Amino acid sequence: MRKLIVNGGNRLVGEVSVTGAKNAVLPILAATVIGANESTIFNVPRLRDVEVMENILLSLGCKVERLGKMMWVDSKPLNNIKIPEELVREMRSSIILMGAMLSRTGEVVISYPGGCEIGPRPIDLHLKALREMGAEIEEAHGFIYCKIKGLKGCEIQLDYPSVGATENIILAGVKAEGTTIIRNAAREPEIIDLQNYLNKAGARISGAGTSVIIIDGVKELGNVTHNTIPDRIVAGTYMVASAITGGEIVIKNIIPDHLQATIAKLKEAGCIIYTDNDSLKVIGPKKINSIEMIQTLPYPGFPTDMQAQIMALLSVADGTSIISETVFENRFKHAEELVRMGANIRIFGKVAVVKGVKELTGAKVAAKDLRGGACLVLAGLKAKGTTEVENIYHIERGYEDFHIELKELGADIKMVD
Ligand code: EPZ
């Protein structure tokens, strides 16, 4: 079992360039099946989740070529409507293929994605919206069978600004008859990137990034070339790496506007942050300030995907911080691992009380999910002694060469089998 071994105490100094956004490229790869066209996508990160989506496209009959950070998909030969169960189980976000496949073939069979480490991850909002658009959906034996006579555009009010549900409705609306309006839509930047990719292929979508998205159905989509936006969560993770080690890191290839909530909280923690138009510099403080309250919220609020990372930072802050996780049911599993390293964290439902300690000590810990794994590495960078992080396959789902990049920034870190 591979693990990361971190010897803490080094200041991280240097530059790191951020890869393309996992949560932008996954819906875009799902969208490639809609048009029976060729898509050339640049800035595609080399991640396990991207490989899973690539394997799903191949299993559907698409042609996929990968050259470095570029991925080419030809969805003309698509000849299958059943998404392989083992791949859906490996990556629950493949549920957004439902909308894309309904647009392309009018039917799809997909296994129930099931929950994951951070909560039950229901898909009721997805299914309710697709039914409103005319899909006949049956759930039986752990599978979801969707059939459609013709997707009809309609007005959908989301009970919660779900990222995945917003993406699924967009993908189902691209070729639907008439206009689809999504109200209380998620406003994440990755949805704007999906809109941009689809409009370049000939779709007619507007409003992504706001709470109201309008999709006018079109007849077909043409070939498209697209450059994926940078990953704001990977960027935020390296920002915390600088903050927790009192370092000085320049993070390149970013869109500062996507990082405003993270920038604000790291400044509250005492970081000095300079931003340029596509990069920023984070100078970590000698003394980390505690933060009275952090609440994770849908974009543009503080991202839930940065909650674990900031908890690592606050576990060595000067004072007590409160973290309220409002987005997911069960996203504090990293807290018990931080406590093994000497952190003083108490969980009350969806609220964590983090009392900063003078020092963390290295320990054997295990990643329980993607961002929780990154959090434990960040804590190891600071802890006295050696930290061993197991189950690093979680980290590899969302971070490309994480330990290599950290080593280049001066961390004493290695991967062992
Ligand atoms: C996306 O997940 C991201 N994944 C997540 O990133 C991210 O944490 C999340 O959005 C929130 O920003 C991808 O984009 C691949 P949601 P998604 O639907 O779409 C509830 C990472 O670390 N909900 O906005 O699944 C749900 O249970 C991952 O990169 C329903 O109740 O998130 C959750 O509590 C982790 N019913 C909340 O909404 C539904 O039908 C937010 O979920 C759908 C969601």
Residues whose N, C-alpha, C, O or C-beta is under 5 A from the ligand:
A	BS01	EPZ	N23 S93 R121 P122 I123 D124 L125 H126 P161 S162 V163 G164 A165 T304 D305 V327 F328 E329 L370
